[in-house]
Amino acid sequence: MPIAVTILGNSSAKPTATGHPSAQVVNINEQLFLVDAGEGVQRQMARAGISPLKLRAVFISHLHGDHVFGLFPLLSTLGLYGRRTPLRIYAPRPFGEALEAFLRLFESDLPYTPEWVEVDTTKHRIIFENDTTEVWSLPLRHRVPTAGYLFRQKEPALNVTKYAIERYGLDPHQIVAAKRGEDVELSSREIIPNNLLTYRPYPPMSYAYCSDTNYSARLAKMIQGVDMLYHEATYAASERKMAKLRGHSTTEDAAKVAQMADAGKLLIGHFSSRYKDLEALVQESREIFPATEIAREGTTFTIEEKRIKR
Amino acid sequence: MPIAVTILGNSSAKPTATGHPSAQVVNINEQLFLVDAGEGVQRQMARAGISPLKLRAVFISHLHGDHVFGLFPLLSTLGLYGRRTPLRIYAPRPFGEALEAFLRLFESDLPYTPEWVEVDTTKHRIIFENDTTEVWSLPLRHRVPTAGYLFRQKEPALNVTKYAIERYGLDPHQIVAAKRGEDVELSSREIIPNNLLTYRPYPPMSYAYCSDTNYSARLAKMIQGVDMLYHEATYAASERKMAKLRGHSTTEDAAKVAQMADAGKLLIGHFSSRYKDLEALVQESREIFPATEIAREGTTFTIEEKRIKR
């Protein structure tokens, strides 16, 4: 049960003829979550073959246009497609006001309800949870209130091995008991310890989205051990002062956070439009954190297997 | 001094992986006007090599998202690019409320002022005018208040021919008088009639943008003699009832308006996403009005010369 992240856009605020602003779809346990929604996100989803009707929820990091202007056209399109299920949108203030104005002026008659859930950008806490998945807010340091999001698979339920079922002739009641984690007493009175009967079908994995933000050591602690990290790197290492001033990170900042968090892999993006040579940027990160990749638009990054802990 | 119309988008509301929603740039007397602003318009301008900083004004037909959602990101970008000149946006109610919410929630600190000019969609009147150009509102028949726009070159000022200047030895005062349309008295007391001295540098031309609308014979009268007409044709001729119900036109409706208006050329677009074969659609229009073209995205249509009146 891998986590897959499809990059729909990766540019910073100044538009280019080739790139789209921030947007990603995170597929975790076959649930699709949209994370940020820069202009053009719905066409980018169409290109990537992702049906917008399958979106389970939306997470918006902050109220800068390059992270959210694509959401409103998408909400309209979901209406045209006849969505009925309410759609939860997790976003900081004042998203509710923007949503209210959008619904009042453009879409007073949608067949479904977009529901705003306010994200407190000062808190690191669980904001979404179901049987298989947790999403945590991550306080980021930008010019306006901004949250990152940490997606975590929960420990999956135990499966009983085919071998054990045959070896011990387990009946349905015994199988259910084993799945609950119990030892099983056979008709022979022999007690088989649970760990001889069961296995975890997959190790729980995690993905963190962190854009836009200044360098934050506190952030690295909150995402400790994350399997894959997207961290913005708007500027080259030489532009440290500019990055700090504008509430952004450099390639080195992103790499340091990945290193401190002991991340499995680092994706960098949100590059300033001034940079044409992205390879030079990724090399700067790799000097500090070798497992760095450019979060190229149109690419799907998959966490297939739990890496072996160093 | 041709009029040039660059099609930036031509799709109807349902987004596709290949097309963009309605947006055009009209170049009239070297002034650039944006007409409708569907999502992605700023990237489409970049692709077409049109600098958004050169926009003189914006005209929005109506408040459906596929005609306006690209405007707000564009307004933000103009701020990033440091525009200082106010930008007038001609649009029906309630555009002012949308602009107010956008500025308050996303762009409280723009370096220029976007100024809304309300368009009364019930009136056919001049809403923009300068020395060379007029723009007229065109009442359209859609599900919400909607205006088309008629761009007209004014009769250009007279030029004095080189031949006359040399032939009669005109001095600067005499040239200025001739440009004002006056006859000129030479030092010999001979009076030269103005029509022997001057010419009109170009015949005034016109372009009408009509989307979205039901068929309207009244509209055809308002644009009588237009040199080029963009008229929506959301549906094939067989879908007349659906078109009427939805406040849209068929290929035949568009052709009839062009025919009644004695237009020079017809561009059709805003096709429903159900149609894959656009050639079949344009053929339907050509049965009635042969000079029909598909308003293909990325194409620039130019009115080079005044056609000879039939």
HADDOCK unambig.tbl for C-alpha pairs under 7 A between the chains (distance, minus, plus):
assign (segid A and resid 14 and name CA) (segid B and resid 77 and name CA) 6.45 0.50 0.50
assign (segid A and resid 15 and name CA) (segid B and resid 43 and name CA) 6.60 0.50 0.50
assign (segid A and resid 16 and name CA) (segid B and resid 43 and name CA) 6.40 0.50 0.50
assign (segid A and resid 16 and name CA) (segid B and resid 46 and name CA) 6.92 0.50 0.50
assign (segid A and resid 17 and name CA) (segid B and resid 43 and name CA) 5.34 0.50 0.50
assign (segid A and resid 17 and name CA) (segid B and resid 46 and name CA) 5.38 0.50 0.50
assign (segid A and resid 17 and name CA) (segid B and resid 47 and name CA) 5.43 0.50 0.50
assign (segid A and resid 39 and name CA) (segid B and resid 40 and name CA) 6.62 0.50 0.50
assign (segid A and resid 40 and name CA) (segid B and resid 39 and name CA) 6.61 0.50 0.50
assign (segid A and resid 40 and name CA) (segid B and resid 40 and name CA) 5.95 0.50 0.50
assign (segid A and resid 43 and name CA) (segid B and resid 15 and name CA) 6.57 0.50 0.50
assign (segid A and resid 43 and name CA) (segid B and resid 16 and name CA) 6.40 0.50 0.50
assign (segid A and resid 43 and name CA) (segid B and resid 17 and name CA) 5.34 0.50 0.50
assign (segid A and resid 46 and name CA) (segid B and resid 16 and name CA) 6.88 0.50 0.50
assign (segid A and resid 46 and name CA) (segid B and resid 17 and name CA) 5.35 0.50 0.50
assign (segid A and resid 47 and name CA) (segid B and resid 17 and name CA) 5.41 0.50 0.50
assign (segid A and resid 63 and name CA) (segid B and resid 106 and name CA) 6.82 0.50 0.50
assign (segid A and resid 64 and name CA) (segid B and resid 106 and name CA) 6.48 0.50 0.50
assign (segid A and resid 65 and name CA) (segid B and resid 73 and name CA) 6.58 0.50 0.50
assign (segid A and resid 65 and name CA) (segid B and resid 106 and name CA) 6.80 0.50 0.50
assign (segid A and resid 69 and name CA) (segid B and resid 73 and name CA) 6.69 0.50 0.50
assign (segid A and resid 73 and name CA) (segid B and resid 65 and name CA) 6.57 0.50 0.50
assign (segid A and resid 73 and name CA) (segid B and resid 69 and name CA) 6.68 0.50 0.50
assign (segid A and resid 77 and name CA) (segid B and resid 14 and name CA) 6.44 0.50 0.50
assign (segid A and resid 98 and name CA) (segid B and resid 101 and name CA) 6.99 0.50 0.50
assign (segid A and resid 98 and name CA) (segid B and resid 105 and name CA) 6.94 0.50 0.50
assign (segid A and resid 101 and name CA) (segid B and resid 98 and name CA) 6.99 0.50 0.50
assign (segid A and resid 101 and name CA) (segid B and resid 101 and name CA) 6.84 0.50 0.50
assign (segid A and resid 105 and name CA) (segid B and resid 98 and name CA) 6.93 0.50 0.50
assign (segid A and resid 106 and name CA) (segid B and resid 63 and name CA) 6.83 0.50 0.50
assign (segid A and resid 106 and name CA) (segid B and resid 64 and name CA) 6.48 0.50 0.50
assign (segid A and resid 106 and name CA) (segid B and resid 65 and name CA) 6.82 0.50 0.50
